[in-house]
Structures are given as structure tokens and as C-alpha cells.
Amino acid sequence: MSLTNTPNANRLHIALFGRRNSGKSSLVNALTGQDTALVSDTPGTTTDLVSKAMEMQGIGPCLFIDTPGFDDEGELGELRVSRTLKAIEKTDIALLLCGDTTFSHEKEMLALLKEKNIPVIPVLNKIDIRENSDSLATYIEKECKIRPLLVSAKEEIGIEQIRQAILEKLPSDFGQQSITGELTAENDLVLLVMPQDIQAPKGRLILPQVQTIRELLDKKCLVVSCTTDKLTETLQALARPPKLIITDSQVFKAVYEQKPEESKLTSFSVLFAGYKGDIHYYVESAAVIESLTEDSRVLIAEACTHAPLTEDIGRVKLPRLLRKRIGKKLQIDIVGGTDFPQDLMPYDLIIHCGACMFNRKYVLSRIERAREQHIPMTNYGVAIAYLNGILDQIEY
């Protein structure tokens, strides 16, 4: 990824839904101005999610997601449809391509999107080859209470209308979330403690560190960084104590024991808990750790899919802390990427990573699923602070 690129997790996610051969892929290509998605007259050409990142005038960084047709059939078709439904969880705005059939599938999808509070833009594509575009648009308007945009992806008719509609449907709070919130202001001295261990890619910082540094610089904060083993020397070299210390959750205890009394303390994971999810639910849920027993079952969810490392925080360090506190027989399941169970009832607690690779919409959809099933859910940083007995001393 180029240093000038916006991470996909921070982009507006715009997904296209519709029947097979409704022109979703052609529309993605027209919107992005590139041959992003494979186009064919054969229904079912798109068999998996296809994503394309781009910048849209007046909107900013976007990620278009082309999905398989929601009317796909057969065993493979069912798998493709399931992936289409999964895409809903990360969708900020939906483009619903309408066909000229009974409209039953479209109405089901529309109801599902509205249930998830996702803004929907109905689109009637292929008007260059339709003779009944206006009457069909009137019928669709009657069915879904909103008139579809008349578009021809092939002839690039109505593309600007879609861009304008996306701008109008843009969530009012999109892009307004702040990593550090009100914890920092201009001229505040902020110290970042960043252990460069096996977790960190050689020669690079991890994404939460990079994004936090960039935000602090934009806020005109005074930013100083060090590794854990140089914390004492760094504090001695400063003319005044830091207003805020941000550390890796893995070294919470060590940093807490060395920090100046007047310095506030938090971690990258805790900050991202608020930036991406619901920090108050995470803090409330962490208290459940106290009531866990060796008969309990915990789910640890990682946003990344990677080969386990020797001292992996989610797969090694956090389970070790939990079992030391609760007992060696505590059952802990670990999932990565999009492999998050629909049924969460077997679990007594879910502990999620900072989710720097997911967009906020997707993380909130997971939290909502946990709430609906009455399963407490926290995150790495909050859980580690609780296990170290310092959660009430952490800023968020």
C-alpha cells in the first residue's frame, strides 16, 4: 500500500446488490472508470465479492463492492448468496439494481437493508435497451416508495446522478470519528510507547500506530515515540511530563508502573475500540471476566488472518492471561478475518481485536449481533487493562 493511500477500512463502503445479469459489474466499471469487474452476458459471472478503491469528487475515499446475484441457484449459488449477505454487514450505502420481474427478491433485499439502517439508492439499469423504462420505474416507485435512478452503465447515462445520490445519502457522522477524541488538543505533549517486537513488520509501523501519529500531527500535538525498554530514558529527556501516553496493550502494566502521576494513559487498542466500535459496551462487558469459570467459553476474534506468531497477542498472550486468572481448562476459540459466528450463544464472552482492518460499520454490526444474543463483548486493550487491574485508570 502506498503511503498516500487511504486504508480500505477508512473508506466509505458502497455495495451493489441485484439479480444476476442486472448490470452490477458494468455499473462498478462505469462508476470507477476502470474495468474493475468482469462483465459478461452470462448470468452469474461474478462469483465472489469484488472490491475497488477510488476517490469520488465531493465524497472522498470510497470502496465499491460488487456482489454475486442474490437470485443465484444451486449449492454453489447458495454459497455466493451467503457472501452477498455478509457484504451487508460492512455496507455504508447500498445501490440496489432493480429488474423487470416480480420484484420479490428486490423487496426482500430492500427490507433487509432498511432493517440494518443502510441508506438505499434504487437503480434501474440498461435503459438504453429497455422500451418500458419509465413505466417500470413508476412500478418500482410504487413498490419501494422511492423512484429509481434511470441509468445505462454501458452508455454512461445517469452516472453523475448516482454520484450525487451517494453524496446525499452520506451518513451525517461519516469520517467524523476521531481516534484520540477529546483526549488531545493542539500543543499537548503525547508520548507513544511502541514495542517493535515480532508482531511489527520489519522496517514498518503497524497501521494503528501510523494512523494515530497522523491524527496527532494533524491536531498539532507534540509527538514523541519510544520503545518500551527506552521509556525511562525518554521520560527523563522530556522538559515536562506528557499529557497523554499511548502504549501497546501488551505492556500496559509496565508502562503504568513507570508513568508520571499527572500523565494520562491509554492504548492503541483501547482508542480503536472507540474509533471503530462501542467503547462503553466493551468496558461494561469486561466486568464479566470476574465471573468466568473453567467451564466458561470465550471467543477471541481477530480482524486479520495471519500465521500464528510465537508471542501472538490474540492467540498466545491474551489466552495465557485469561487462563492464569480463571484456570487452565478455560475453553477459548479463535477466529480470524470474516469468520465470525452467526450463533454466539455458546459463548460467555467475546474479545475482539482493535479491528484496524475493518470499517466501523462492520464492527458495529458484530457488536449488534452480540447485543441481540445478550453476549458481552469487549476488546483486547480493555480486557488486558481489566486483567491487570488498571481499567479504571485508563482513558478512553
GIUR-V254365 format. One record per helix or strand. SS is the DSSP state (a for helix, b for strand). FROM is the first residue (numbers start at 1). LEN is the number of residues. If there is no record, write none. Layout:
ss = [SS SS]
from = [FROM FROM]
len = [LEN LEN]
//
This chain:
ss = [a b a b b a b a b a b b b a a b a b a b a b a a b a b b a b a a b]
from = [8 12 24 50 60 74 93 104 119 133 149 152 157 159 181 189 207 222 228 244 249 264 268 279 297 313 331 349 360 377 380 391 394]
len = [3 6 9 7 7 15 5 12 6 12 2 1 1 11 3 5 12 5 10 4 10 4 9 13 6 14 6 4 13 3 8 3 1]
//
